[in-house]
Every structure is written in C-alpha cells, then in structure tokens.
C-alpha cells in the first residue's frame, strides 16, 4: 500500500477505496472482530490543511 509522509489517511477513503476495502477485508479474513476506520482527522479543519 503506502501512505506517503504528510498525506492525509482520510483521503484514501475516496482516492483509493478499493485498497481501503481490501485492507479491511484482510483484517476480517484474519479473524478480526472489530474494524476501525481511518476517519480521525475527517473534519473540515483538518482536511483543509491537506487541501481537501
């Protein structure tokens, strides 16, 4: 995969949805009971810092 330094993890939700889905699917396939989302900084103020 590969998140670049200073790249917003939340941007992957709409720039690479298939990769995010595949990653979460791999957690489920490995037996995970809980999946966390990468939306911690998904707010207007934080996304604006990344030009989103």
MMTF fields as JSON, N, C-alpha, C and O atoms, coordinates in Angstrom:
{
  "mmtfVersion": "1.0.0",
  "mmtfProducer": "UNKNOWN",
  "numBonds": 207,
  "numAtoms": 208,
  "numGroups": 52,
  "numChains": 1,
  "numModels": 1,
  "chainsPerModel": [1],
  "groupsPerChain": [52],
  "chainIdList": ["A"],
  "bondAtomList": [4, 2, 8, 6, 12, 10, 16, 14, 20, 18, 24, 22, 28, 26, 32, 30, 36, 34, 40, 38, 44, 42, 48, 46, 52, 50, 56, 54, 60, 58, 64, 62, 68, 66, 72, 70, 76, 74, 80, 78, 84, 82, 88, 86, 92, 90, 96, 94, 100, 98, 104, 102, 108, 106, 112, 110, 116, 114, 120, 118, 124, 122, 128, 126, 132, 130, 136, 134, 140, 138, 144, 142, 148, 146, 152, 150, 156, 154, 160, 158, 164, 162, 168, 166, 172, 170, 176, 174, 180, 178, 184, 182, 188, 186, 192, 190, 196, 194, 200, 198, 204, 202],
  "bondOrderList": [1, 1, 1, 1, 1, 1, 1, 1, 1, 1, 1, 1, 1, 1, 1, 1, 1, 1, 1, 1, 1, 1, 1, 1, 1, 1, 1, 1, 1, 1, 1, 1, 1, 1, 1, 1, 1, 1, 1, 1, 1, 1, 1, 1, 1, 1, 1, 1, 1, 1, 1],
  "groupList": [{"groupName": "UNK", "atomNameList": ["N", "CA", "C", "O"], "elementList": ["N", "C", "C", "O"], "formalChargeList": [0, 0, 0, 0], "bondAtomList": [1, 0, 2, 1, 3, 2], "bondOrderList": [1, 1, 2], "singleLetterCode": "X", "chemCompType": "L-PEPTIDE LINKING"}],
  "groupTypeList": [0, 0, 0, 0, 0, 0, 0, 0, 0, 0, 0, 0, 0, 0, 0, 0, 0, 0, 0, 0, 0, 0, 0, 0, 0, 0, 0, 0, 0, 0, 0, 0, 0, 0, 0, 0, 0, 0, 0, 0, 0, 0, 0, 0, 0, 0, 0, 0, 0, 0, 0, 0],
  "groupIdList": [1, 2, 3, 4, 5, 6, 7, 8, 9, 10, 11, 12, 13, 14, 15, 16, 17, 18, 19, 20, 21, 22, 23, 24, 25, 26, 27, 28, 29, 30, 31, 32, 33, 34, 35, 36, 37, 38, 39, 40, 41, 42, 43, 44, 45, 46, 47, 48, 49, 50, 51, 52],
  "secStructList": [7, 7, 7, 7, 6, 6, 7, 7, 4, 4, 4, 2, 2, 2, 2, 1, 2, 2, 2, 2, 2, 2, 2, 2, 2, 2, 2, 2, 2, 6, 6, 7, 1, 7, 7, 7, 7, 1, 7, 6, 6, 7, 1, 2, 2, 2, 2, 2, 2, 6, 6, 7],
  "xCoordList": [0.859, 0.0, 0.899, 1.551, 0.961, 1.914, 1.325, 0.969, 1.219, 0.773, 2.017, 2.912, 2.074, 3.237, 3.273, 2.239, 4.462, 4.616, 3.785, 3.781, 3.088, 2.24, 0.973, 0.238, 0.708, -0.525, -1.666, -1.468, -2.837, -3.993, -4.535, -4.976, -4.512, -5.055, -6.513, -6.945, -7.271, -8.681, -8.896, -9.933, -7.938, -8.055, -8.117, -8.715, -7.506, -7.533, -8.952, -9.222, -9.862, -11.24, -11.883, -12.711, -11.519, -12.099, -11.103, -11.521, -9.805, -8.806, -8.45, -8.116, -8.52, -8.16, -9.163, -8.761, -10.456, -11.453, -11.258, -11.532, -10.789, -10.575, -9.457, -9.545, -8.415, -7.309, -7.745, -7.377, -8.536, -9.035, -9.937, -9.839, -10.81, -11.714, -10.924, -11.234, -9.913, -9.095, -8.352, -8.227, -7.87, -7.167, -8.109, -7.766, -9.296, -10.274, -10.725, -10.929, -10.879, -11.262, -10.185, -10.507, -8.916, -7.844, -7.888, -7.58, -8.27, -8.423, -9.549, -9.403, -10.667, -11.814, -11.442, -11.754, -10.776, -10.359, -9.385, -9.324, -8.629, -7.67, -8.336, -7.684, -9.645, -10.375, -10.69, -11.128, -10.476, -10.768, -12.262, -13.093, -12.589, -13.978, -14.372, -15.555, -13.388, -13.639, -12.742, -11.558, -13.313, -12.557, -12.676, -13.784, -11.553, -11.55, -11.412, -10.759, -12.017, -11.919, -10.822, -10.415, -10.357, -9.32, -9.977, -9.696, -10.855, -11.587, -11.298, -12.027, -10.267, -9.976, -9.858, -10.392, -9.16, -8.984, -9.969, -9.721, -11.068, -12.063, -12.994, -14.205, -12.439, -13.252, -12.738, -11.603, -13.568, -13.246, -11.913, -11.115, -11.676, -10.444, -9.196, -8.243, -9.202, -8.041, -7.849, -6.727, -8.943, -8.838, -8.375, -7.698, -8.732, -8.304, -6.777, -6.194, -6.134, -4.669, -4.034, -2.892, -4.787, -4.301, -4.89, -4.723, -5.567, -6.159, -7.361, -7.665, -8.046, -9.217, -10.497, -11.584],
  "yCoordList": [-1.163, 0.0, 1.218, 1.485, 1.938, 3.017, 4.396, 5.023, 4.868, 6.224, 7.097, 6.848, 8.111, 8.996, 9.876, 10.15, 10.31, 11.216, 12.469, 13.022, 12.912, 14.109, 13.953, 14.923, 12.764, 12.512, 12.244, 11.585, 12.749, 12.558, 11.136, 10.773, 10.328, 8.969, 8.964, 8.051, 9.981, 10.061, 10.197, 9.778, 10.772, 10.933, 9.587, 9.474, 8.568, 7.242, 6.703, 5.871, 7.156, 6.677, 6.986, 6.209, 8.103, 8.428, 8.364, 8.298, 8.38, 8.264, 6.811, 6.485, 5.936, 4.524, 3.624, 2.818, 3.742, 2.966, 1.459, 0.739, 0.973, -0.472, -0.965, -2.063, -0.168, -0.559, -0.567, -1.461, 0.443, 0.507, -0.692, -1.331, -0.988, -2.135, -3.441, -4.298, -3.597, -4.812, -4.954, -6.055, -3.849, -3.885, -4.333, -5.199, -3.738, -4.123, -5.57, -6.289, -5.99, -7.38, -8.327, -9.391, -7.959, -8.832, -8.959, -10.02, -7.882, -7.956, -8.912, -9.726, -8.809, -9.691, -11.138, -12.034, -11.361, -12.722, -13.311, -14.528, -12.449, -12.91, -13.143, -13.575, -12.855, -13.134, -11.939, -12.107, -10.741, -9.548, -9.453, -9.734, -9.06, -8.839, -7.368, -7.042, -6.496, -5.057, -4.447, -4.77, -3.573, -2.853, -1.364, -0.842, -0.685, 0.757, 1.475, 0.973, 2.63, 3.399, 4.448, 4.815, 4.917, 5.947, 7.312, 7.998, 7.687, 8.946, 9.918, 10.895, 9.675, 10.518, 11.994, 12.862, 12.273, 13.658, 14.057, 15.012, 13.355, 13.634, 14.766, 14.574, 15.927, 17.108, 18.264, 18.237, 19.268, 20.366, 21.031, 21.296, 21.295, 21.997, 21.182, 21.718, 19.911, 19.05, 18.787, 18.833, 18.512, 18.234, 19.463, 19.33, 20.651, 21.882, 22.002, 22.561, 21.486, 21.514, 20.724, 20.977, 19.762, 18.923, 19.339, 18.636, 20.462, 20.948, 20.146, 20.089, 19.526, 18.709, 19.398, 18.856],
  "zCoordList": [0.0, 0.0, 0.0, -1.01, 1.044, 1.1, 1.236, 0.239, 2.437, 2.719, 2.788, 3.595, 1.951, 1.921, 3.166, 3.776, 3.531, 4.674, 4.441, 3.341, 5.466, 5.453, 4.614, 4.429, 4.11, 3.355, 4.341, 5.362, 4.036, 4.916, 4.754, 3.664, 5.811, 5.714, 5.268, 4.564, 5.675, 5.322, 3.817, 3.302, 3.112, 1.664, 0.958, -0.112, 1.547, 0.938, 0.824, -0.043, 1.674, 1.614, 0.269, -0.208, -0.35, -1.651, -2.798, -3.954, -2.527, -3.589, -3.898, -5.037, -2.894, -3.052, -2.326, -1.486, -2.629, -1.869, -1.966, -1.006, -3.114, -3.261, -2.349, -1.799, -2.188, -1.303, 0.157, 0.92, 0.539, 1.918, 2.19, 3.238, 1.242, 1.393, 1.479, 2.307, 0.638, 0.657, 1.988, 2.523, 2.506, 3.789, 4.899, 5.703, 4.936, 5.958, 5.775, 6.753, 4.535, 4.259, 4.782, 5.312, 4.64, 5.13, 6.651, 7.194, 7.338, 8.798, 9.173, 10.085, 8.47, 8.728, 8.443, 9.227, 7.318, 6.948, 7.962, 8.137, 8.627, 9.639, 10.994, 11.944, 11.081, 12.309, 13.184, 14.322, 12.68, 13.484, 13.78, 12.917, 14.99, 15.388, 15.267, 15.173, 15.27, 15.213, 14.136, 14.044, 13.333, 12.308, 12.616, 12.74, 12.739, 12.967, 11.63, 10.715, 11.52, 10.283, 10.402, 11.504, 9.273, 9.255, 9.029, 8.047, 9.958, 9.83, 10.976, 11.145, 11.75, 12.919, 12.541, 13.232, 11.448, 11.006, 9.927, 9.19, 9.819, 8.781, 9.165, 9.272, 9.369, 9.672, 8.823, 8.346, 8.639, 7.724, 8.046, 7.147, 9.296, 9.687, 9.337, 8.773, 9.664, 9.414, 7.917, 7.414, 7.213, 5.782, 5.004, 3.984, 5.472, 4.821, 4.831, 3.902, 5.868, 5.931, 4.794, 4.411, 4.256, 3.159, 1.814, 0.818, 1.785, 0.542, 0.092, -1.1, 1.039, 0.705, 1.119, 0.916]
}
